[in-house]
Amino acid sequence: MKAAGISDLKKELKAIQPKDLVELCLRLAKYKKDNKELIGFLLFEAHDKPAFVESLKLEIKENIGLIDKGSNLYYVKKSLRKILRQIVKYCKYLDDKALAADLHIYFCLQLKHSGIPYKKSQLLLNMYEQELKKIHMLIHALHEDLQADYHNDLEAIEA
């Protein structure tokens, strides 16, 4: 089955009655957890993105704090990847490059201050460097005034 394009979906959704639209959204939410999370975010949390970002930062800090620093670095990498997958998913929900940069910077700061020996493992070091590249790309896409603010944060990470 071929998926319809966004413009076709938009036209069709405009023609549907509100009652039927609600049914479609509920049916969509039933089949995938990500769809349910996105609809929940859009309905309940999209109006206050800064508060949502702060709650994500607390979650990131807690999850990094739960990682056993003395365990095998393989398990540390798996835990960090899980946290990064959540960050990427929530950045898609936020749809704001400045907030996405803020979350990635916060992750790097927490990793740096966590005591995890990420410099001893090439895999963890590569993950950290990829995050820095991602932050550079996000910052580069921002307005010049915001770029200066985030460059200061980035320098704190790279130092």
C-alpha positions in Angstrom: 0.0 0.0 0.0 1.4 3.4 -1.0 1.2 6.2 1.6 -0.6 9.4 0.6 1.3 12.6 0.5 1.0 15.3 3.2 -1.0 17.7 0.9 -3.5 14.9 0.0 -3.9 14.1 3.7 -4.4 17.8 4.6 -7.1 18.2 1.9 -8.9 15.1 3.1 -8.7 16.1 6.8 -10.2 19.5 6.0 -13.2 17.8 4.5 -13.9 15.5 7.4 -16.4 16.3 10.1 -15.0 17.1 13.6 -16.6 14.0 15.2 -15.0 11.8 12.5 -11.7 13.6 13.0 -11.7 12.8 16.7 -12.4 9.1 15.9 -9.5 9.1 13.4 -7.1 10.6 16.0 -8.2 8.1 18.7 -7.7 5.2 16.2 -4.3 6.5 15.3 -3.3 6.8 19.0 -4.4 3.1 19.6 -1.8 1.6 17.3 1.5 3.1 18.3 2.9 4.4 21.6 4.7 7.2 19.9 1.5 8.5 18.3 -0.2 8.4 21.7 2.7 10.3 23.3 2.7 12.9 20.5 -1.0 13.5 20.8 -0.7 13.7 24.5 2.2 16.3 24.2 0.2 18.4 21.7 -2.9 18.4 23.8 -1.5 18.8 27.3 2.1 20.1 27.1 2.7 22.0 23.9 1.3 25.3 25.4 4.2 25.4 27.9 7.3 24.2 26.2 9.8 25.6 28.7 8.2 23.7 31.5 8.2 20.6 29.4 12.0 21.1 28.7 12.6 21.5 32.4 10.8 18.3 33.2 12.9 16.5 30.5 16.1 17.9 32.0 15.1 16.5 35.4 14.4 13.1 33.7 17.8 13.2 31.9 19.6 14.1 35.2 17.8 11.2 37.0 18.5 8.7 34.3 22.2 9.6 34.0 22.4 9.4 37.8 21.0 5.9 37.7 23.9 4.7 35.5 26.5 2.6 37.4 29.7 4.3 36.7 31.8 1.3 37.7 30.0 -1.2 35.5 31.0 -2.4 32.1 31.2 0.5 29.6 29.1 -1.5 27.2 26.1 -1.2 29.6 26.9 2.5 30.2 26.8 3.0 26.4 23.4 1.2 26.1 22.0 3.4 28.9 23.3 6.6 27.3 21.9 5.6 23.9 18.5 5.0 25.5 18.6 8.5 27.0 19.7 10.0 23.6 16.8 8.2 21.8 14.4 9.9 24.2 16.0 13.3 23.7 15.7 12.9 19.9 12.1 11.9 20.1 11.1 14.8 22.4 13.1 17.2 20.2 10.9 16.1 17.3 7.8 16.8 19.4 9.1 20.2 20.4 10.0 21.2 16.8 12.2 24.0 18.1 15.9 24.0 17.3 16.8 26.3 20.2 15.1 24.0 22.7 16.7 20.9 21.0 20.1 22.5 21.3 19.4 23.3 24.9 18.5 19.6 25.6 21.6 18.2 23.8 23.9 20.7 25.7 22.3 19.7 28.9 22.9 16.0 28.2 26.6 16.7 27.4 27.0 18.7 30.6 25.4 16.0 32.7 27.6 13.4 31.1 30.7 15.4 31.7 29.8 16.0 35.4 28.5 12.5 36.0 31.8 10.8 36.6 31.3 8.4 33.8 34.7 7.6 32.3 33.5 8.3 28.7 37.0 9.3 27.6 38.3 5.8 28.3 36.0 4.2 25.7 36.3 5.1 22.1 32.6 4.3 21.6 31.5 6.7 24.3 33.9 9.3 23.1 32.5 9.0 19.6 29.0 9.3 21.0 30.0 12.5 22.8 31.7 14.0 19.7 28.6 13.2 17.6 26.5 15.1 20.2 28.9 18.0 19.9 28.5 17.9 16.1 24.7 17.8 16.4 24.8 20.8 18.8 27.0 22.8 16.3 24.5 22.0 13.5 21.5 23.1 15.7 23.2 26.3 16.8 24.2 27.1 13.3 20.5 27.0 12.3 19.5 29.6 14.9 19.3 33.4 14.8 22.6 35.2 15.4 21.7 36.5 18.8 20.7 33.0 20.0 23.9 31.6 18.4 26.1 33.7 20.7 24.2 32.5 23.8 24.5 28.9 22.9 28.2 29.2 21.8 29.0 30.2 25.4 27.3 27.1 26.7 29.1 25.0 24.0 32.4 26.4 25.1 31.7 25.3 28.7 31.2 21.8 27.4 34.2 21.7 25.2 36.6 23.1 27.8 
